[in-house]
């Protein structure tokens, strides 16, 4: 009942009717995420892959190598059964809707007595609507902002902790526990930290001496089966191994990702107001107090559930406070802190509700003075469940009369009371008139956020303009050819539904027009150079990557950078940018749409989009000089990016590419001598018959030995036939040296992928072996017993 209530309130506020409407989801990062499952379905699943190369953003990037595939896989598979637009919306809400179910299941798996599991589910309602953070993950604000993969992983993490606790106690469920852990990791690594941490702490509990042992509930002693530590370690190892096909490349190839340079919030080292705004926000004092009381009660009762989530919560809070700069953006751990806080508060409510119910029943029994005079001595008998061995250290137990029916007051009214308490915290802002409350909680904004997202691009204020821009670009691609587009950024593009709306150019042009800007900043090492270009070609750029040498508006230099990256089209609208673009001989005006009048935001604005073709910007071009190989410069941003950006910002240095590796005859330089590398001229080659695919490239050359520059983002998984290489060169492109006249590049796999697949294979084999071993051992035991029975002739059951 509590689970259904939480789900009902959630669906009410996110507009179930809009979830089932066939519109294109927009809003925040979600509006850009929308195209990823479609690419997964059409380009990856059709080739039997879950990761691959996506040319849509940043001159190409390895999709699902540095991001998480499970949520998008659900959308891609579900779209075979229902309209894609609707399935995507439902997937974004999947984690939020299943979280109360996972919390309830976790309580049941920990053997918490009613209303404990229901109280845990009810506690998820204020967690989902908590408005003290809006983007870091877990709550509805973050989900609607684009963190729906985090929400799904968090739900799986809570479920896994319950399954793992049950497995340590009974020795059952290794297969499902390991699979759920793998799915949790593949859905998002941050909630997976909670799952793995919970498994480690639970396993450590098994090493405590008996006098300090913790139970699922002090009044219901646990009976451990088999070897719990062995079970725990093997299950955890198998679960991690199953995710190895993604986890290993994610770790080993991480130097080829982009770090955004986010500066950690350091509550301990800064003012106390930051502490209150992060870990102890005033709006959440009520639940923080309850969680603190819950931890004390859990220690007194030696509750495994309460102590576990107390430890996990404290560890998450310490992570926020002491996480070193550069390791992880520390506030991303805030949702883990708060999920533990809310689970502890829910657990405390369940304990108090059960105690009150037992006390009420005992008082009622004394008043009625039952004729038989028999009383049950345990709450299990009171709840209609068979009693286990009494625990001499049990606390909070009140003798209650035996009952003939199944459910007691705690089981019936406890869940209702928990749901009512949660609704009293969350629902009033939804139904009371404005100004009726002394403060206006941000929770009542969830409804607006969901309405904005799920009515879709079709309902955005600037939809007609957006539709016209997309249609114009589709026509440009058909007339002048497909290619990459750089669009001028302005936060006012929120009128389209999200400032990231034009990232969907590849989706709406069927892959003809790619967008230089994309959602997954971290997934490409070309990202910094795009934002340098954006600063040069936009009047109000976002400057999203911290620490880059942004130089401000400079259209001529920005156009040169577009040529360097192989960008074919430039889309501008600001008068100053358009004027400079019209004066640039490297740009040719090919289309215009507008003027479009918008009243969204402050005042009215009129926008005309001018589309320019960038001349002399081929994807494949021969070099005139050999690249210079950098010594002592690694692949990571800390090493490569400073040298590369210095080269990128100085056109006088572009005649000699700087390379990460190359043939022995190429000159060698260091970071300090790279400003004046030797110029080794090469014979001029001619490139023809260029054919660009989603994850392949083919071209012909009229001579071998001349280095050929390929303006596609470098990644180690690219392989070449008919040439040496590919070698990474500045800023983040590739160079090959043809050994034949036909050169073909294809995106495949590298060592980290192969190691990861091997890990997953070993994990799968170990899972099958450990799952089948108990059955095989039992069958052999039965066979030995049958062989020992006189008159059977030693017959045994077949073992296979």
Secondary structure, 3 states (H helix, E strand, C coil): CHHHHHHHHHHHHCCHHHHCCCCCCCCCCHHHHCCHHHHHHHHHHHHCCCCEEECCECCCEEECCCCCCHHHHHHHHHCCCCCHHHHHHHHHHHHHHHHHHHHHHHHHHCCCCCCHHHHHHHHHHHHHCCCCCCCCCCCHHHHHHCCHHHHHHHHHHHHHHHHHHHHHHHCCCHHHHHHHHHHHHHHCHHHHHHHHHHHHHHHHHCCCCHHHCCECECCECCCCCCCHHHHHHHHHHHHHHHCHHHHHHHHHCHHHCCCCCCCCCCCCCCCHHHHHHHCCCHHHHHHHHHHHHHHHHHHHHCEHHHHHHHHHHHHHHHHHHHCCCCCCCHHHHHHHHHHHHHHHHHHHHHHHHHHHHHHHHHHHHHHHCCCCCCEECCHHHHCCCCCCCCCCCCCCCCCEECCCCCCCHHHHHHHHHHHHHHHHHHCHHHHCCCCCCCCCCHHHHHHHHHHHHHCCHHHCCCHHHHHHHHHHHHHHHHHHCCEEEEECCCHHHHHHCCCCHHHHHHHHCCCCEEECCCCCHHHCCCHHHHHHHHHHHCCCCCCCCCCCCCCCCCHHHHHHHHHHCCCCEEEECCHHHHHHHHHCCCEEEEEEEEEEEECCCCCCEEEEEEEEEECCCCCEEECCECCEEECCCCCCHHHHHHHHHHHHCCHHHCCCCEECCCCCCCCEECCCCHHHCCCCECCCCCEEEEEECCCEEEEEECCCCCEEEECCCCCCCEEEECEEEEEEECCCEEEEEECCCEEEEEECCCHHHHHHHHHHHHHHHHHHHHHHHHHHHHHHHHHHHHHHCCCCCCCCCCCC
